[in-house]
């Protein structure tokens, strides 16, 4: 933009200069009457004395003043001397005005004519008008460059004030033509991270108060009952329940800490080509001995590569598989759809034959500590899909919840960006 302004300024100045030159008359045309007048005066005299007499009798106060000079005493450059010999007269411009020298043939004496200013009032007005037009054009060009910048900065300041006042949904409208596009995108990214942290803190505090209240109440009841019980068998039963409640609380604290650490760990997320087919096989094999359900999976003969962090890719796959095991009835199906020319994503499908996720609940269950109504009585804290959603966001991947057409339960679909060095040919 700055380069455009500079080039426009140069071009605008050049155009005005050409316009001024085209409108003003040529100097030779303006001097022609005075040349004719000077040559007529010199031609009317025959001696130096007559020239001196003409000068002395010339009326004072007129626009043209005459004087006689010794032309041999005037040192002229070679070019001007040649012009004097060819034209028969010579105009010399000084700081005081223009003097026209007309030599008398055969003599060293010459007639000097002090002329009035060659620039007319109209020409001066034109020069002034064009000067004003030039500076007005410069101001307009600068405003044309500065106004979009000032407008975007004003918008950024307004959104920053709204965000500081507590409106965590305030964002700067981004435009690739903005002069501060990088600052705007960084501000929006920062605002998104702050809003996420604030929301996470709210959710964590809500979860602590909600999910810890039940086991704490059971602990209090168990301790009261234990203090009043004398039967060793019953005491052992209460002790086991207290131990289970403590384990549940410990597990909840671990889940909370893991989720809270996710945002910090995002900064250490190196993406590299990973064979997702191989990772699926390893995760399924690791969970197979604990799985009460049959998992149907056939690893492709050729590897399928995506850009991911292997550690967090395994975490996302584990969470989805554990959800399928928890809510499925008897079967889980895992399949893989490689990328193509029309879709750059590699899709992982994990389906079960459970009750599924109703459409009206699909956006809600992706939030931390939210469970579907049909699964509200099951174990877990509602963190599995929330963690998967966050991990996939980091990867620039997609998470889609659907109903399985073949098994009737939930269908969790994860779309990862294919590795550019391992893109499958469609």
N, C-alpha and C positions, 0 to 999 in steps of 0.2 A: 504494500500500500504506500509506504514511504517513497519507494522508487517511482510509483505511478505519479505521486504528487510532484516529485522533482522534475520528472519528464514533462508533466503537464505545465508546470511553471515555466520551464524553458521554452516549450512550444508556444505557450500563450504570449510570452514576451516577444518571441520572434514574429508571431502573427501581427501583434500590435505595431511593431517596428516597420514591417512591410506595409501595413495599412497607412502609417504616418508618411512614409516615403512616397507612397502612391498618391496621397491626397495633396501634399504640398507641391507648389510649382518649382521647377528647376532653377538653380541659381543663375544659370546663363540667361534664362528668359527674363529674370528680374533685372539683370544688369544691362540687357540690350538697349533700353532707352537711354541710359546714362552713357554707354559707349558711343552711341550715335551723337548724343549731345556734346560729348568731349571732343570727338573727331571733327564735328562741325565748328566748334570754337577754335580748335587748333588750325583748321583749314582756313579760317577767316583772317588769320594774322600772317604777316610775312617776316617779322623780326622778333628778336627777344624783347626789345623795348615795347613793342605792341602787346606782347604777352603779359609783361609786367603791368602795363597800363590797363589791360583788361582785368587783371586781378585786382588792381587798386580801385577800379570803377565798379566792381561787382558788388551788388547790394548786400549789406550784412543782415543777418537774421533769417535768410532764406534756408530752405531744407538742404540745398547743396552749396557748399562753401568751396572757393577756389584758392589755389596758391601755386606759386612757381617753385620748382626745385631743380637742382642740378642732377640729372639722371646718372651722370658718371660717378657721382658720390654715393649712389645707392648700390650697395653690394647685394647682388642677387645670385642665388644658386643657378647652376647651368640650366636646369629644367625651366625655371621661371624666365630666365633670359631668352631661351628659345621660344617660349610662349609669347613673350613681349614682341619679339621680332616677327612671329608668324601672325598674331592676331592684331598687333598694332596698339594694344593697350593691355594693362595688367591690373587685376584687382587684388589688393592685399588686405587681409582681415586681421585686425588687432583686437586687443581687449576694449579699445575705445570705439571701434566700429570698422567700416570698410572704406578704404581709400583706393580710388581708381586713378592710375597713372597713365597719361596719354602723352608720349614724347612728340616733340616737334621735329619733323624730318630735317636732317642736315644740321641739327643743333644738339648741344648737350642739355639744353633746357627742356623741361617737360611740365605739363599741366597736371597738377594734383587736385583731384576732386574728392572732398570729404562727403560721403553719401549718407543719407538717413538710414536708420535701421532697416535691414532687408526683411525682418520678420514682422508681419502685419499683426494687427490685433486679433483677427480671425484665426491666424495661424497659432498665435499664443494661446488662444482659447482652445483650439484643437489639441495642442500639446498638453495643456492642463487636463482637458477631458480624458485624453488617452492615458495620462499618468494616473488619474483617479481610477479609471477603468482597470488599469493593470493591478494596482494595489487592492482594489475591490475583488478582482479575480483571484489574487493570491490569498486573501482572507477567506474567500468562498472555498478554495481548494483545501486550505488548512482545516476549515470547519467540516468539510466533507470527509476529511480523514479523522478528525478528532471526535466528531459527534457520535459515530457508532461506538468508539471506545468509551466515551463518557457515559453513553446510554447503558452499555453492558456493565460498566463499573457501578453505575447507580443501581442497576438491577441486582448485582451481586451484593451491594451494601444493604439493600432492602431485604433480601432473602436472609442475609447473615443476621440482621436485626430480628427478623421473625424467628429464626432458629434459636437465637439467644434468648428470646422471650418465652421459649417453651414449645413452639410449633415444630416438632421434630420431623414433620412430613414436608417442610419447606425445602424446595430444590430450585436450582437455577436452570431455566430452560437453556439447553445446550444447542449450539449451532456450529457447524464446521467452518462457517465463514466468519465466526467471531474472532477478534484480534486477541482475546484472552481465553480461547477455548480450552487450553491446557489448565489454566487456573480454575475455570468453571467446572471442568470434569473432576479435578482433584478436590475441589470444595464439595461437590456432590458425593464423591466417594467417602470423604471424611465425614460428611453429615450422615451418610448411610451407616458407617461404622459406629458413630456415636449413638444414633438412634437404635441400632441393634444392641449395643451395650446397655443402654437405658432399659430397653424392653427386656433384655435377658435378666438384668437385675430385678426388674419387677416380677418377672416370671419365677425367678429363683426364690425370691422372698415369699411369693404366693405358694410355691410348691413346698417350701420348708414348713410354712404354717399349716398347709393342708395335709401333706403326706406324712409329716412327722407327728401330727396330732393323734392319729389313730394308734400307731405303735406305742407312743408315750402313754396314752390312756390304758392300753393293754398292760404295759409294764407296771403302772401304778396299781391296777386291779390285781395283777399277778403277785406283786409284793405284799399287798394287803392280805390277799388270800393265803399267801405263803406264811405270813407271820401268825395266822390263826390256825394253821393246819399242823396236826401232829403225826398224821399217817405218812410214813416214809415214801410209799408208792405214789401217793397224791402229791407230795412235795416234789418228787422227781418229775412228775408230769408238769407241775407249774414251772419248775426250773427249766425244763425243755422249751416250754412256751416262751419264757423270758429270753432264753438264748436265741430262739428263732426271731423274736421281735428285735433284739439287739443286732442280729445279722441283717435283718431287713433295713434297720436304720443305717447300719454301716454301708450297705449296698447303695442306699439312697444318697448318702454323703459322697460316695465314690462317683456316682452318676453325675451329681451336681458339680463336683470338682472337674470331672472330665469335660463336661459341657462348657464350664467356665474357661477351661484352658484352650478350647478349640480356637478362639479368636486370636490368641497369642501364637498358637502353633501355625496359624495360617501364614505368618510371615516367613516361616521356615518350610514352605511347601515347594520343593523342587519338582517340576513336571518333566517327565522323561518317557520315552516309548516303553510301554508295558504290554506284555502279551496277556490280554484280559481273559482269553480262553483258558490259559494255563492257571491263572489266578482263581478262576471259577472252580476248576477241578480241584485245586488244593483246598479251597474253602469248603467245598462239598465233602471232600474226603475227611477233613478235620472234624466236621460236624456229624458225619455219618453214624459214628458209634453212639452218639447221644440222641439221634433223630428217631422218634417213634414212627415217623412217616416215611414212605418210599419217595426218594428223590430221583426223578428221571432226567438224566443229562447225558448228552453225547458230545464230547469235545471234538471240534473240527480238526481235520487232519492238518490243515495249514493254520498257523498262528494268526490271531486277530489282534492288531496292535492299536493302542490308544495312548494319548498323552495324559499321564496321571502320576500321582505319587503312590507307589506301591503300598505303603503302609495304610494310607487313608482309603485307597481303593478296596483293600481287604476289609477295613472297618465298615465301609458302606455295604459291601456284599454280605458280610456277617450279619449286620443288623436286619437287612431285608430277609435273609434266609431264616434267622431266628424268629422274626415276625410270622413268616409262613409256617414254621414248625409250631408256633404257639397257637395260631388260629386256624390252621388247616385240620382236616378230618383224617385223611389217610394218604393223600398224594400231593406231591409238589413237582412241578415241571419247570426246568430251567432251559432256556434257549437263547441263541445269539443270532443277531442279524447284522452282518458286516455293513460297512459304509458303501455308498454308491455314488455315481456322478451327480445324482439329484439330491442326495442327503449325505452330508459329511460326517454324520454321527454313527457310531457303533452302538446298537441297542441291545441291552440285556433284559430279558423277560423272565420274571420269577412269579409263577402262578400257583395258587393253592385251591383246594376244594372246600374252604371254610365258608363262613357267612358273608365274606366280602366287606367292602367299605361303601356305604350308601353315597350316592353322588353329592348330596347336600353336606356330607361330612368330610369330603376329601380335602378341602382347603384347610379345615380346622385341625385335622389330625397331623398336619405337617408342622404345627406349632409345638413347642416344648410342653410337656406335661398334659397333653390333650390326648384322650382316647375316644374311640368311637363308642356310641351308646351300646352297640351289641357286644363290645369287648370290655366294657367298663368294669366288669366283675373279675376279669382275668388278672393274672399277675403282671408286674411291670409298672413303669412310671410314665409311659407315654412319651419316651425320649427317642425311641429307635428311629422313626421316620424323620424327626426333627434334626437329628444328627446327620442322617443321610442327606437331607435337603441342604444343610449347611456345607457338607463336604462337596456335594455336586455343584453348589454355587461357586465354591472356590475353583473348581475345575472348569468352569464355564460349561458344565454339562446340564442335562435336563432330567427332571423327575416327573413322571406321569403316572397317575393312579387310574386304573380302569377295572372293569369286571372281566374275569376270564371267560372267554367264549367256550372253551373246552371243559374246564373244571367247575365253572360256576362261582368260584370264590373271587379273591382279590388278584389283580394282575398289576405288579409293580414293574414299571418300565424305566430303565436308566439309560440315557443317551449320552455317551462320551464322545469327545472329539477324536476322530481317527488320527493316528500318527501320519504326518505327511510323507515320511520315508517308508511307510508300510501300508499305503492306501490300497485296498483291494480293488481290482478292476471289475466294474459292473458288467 
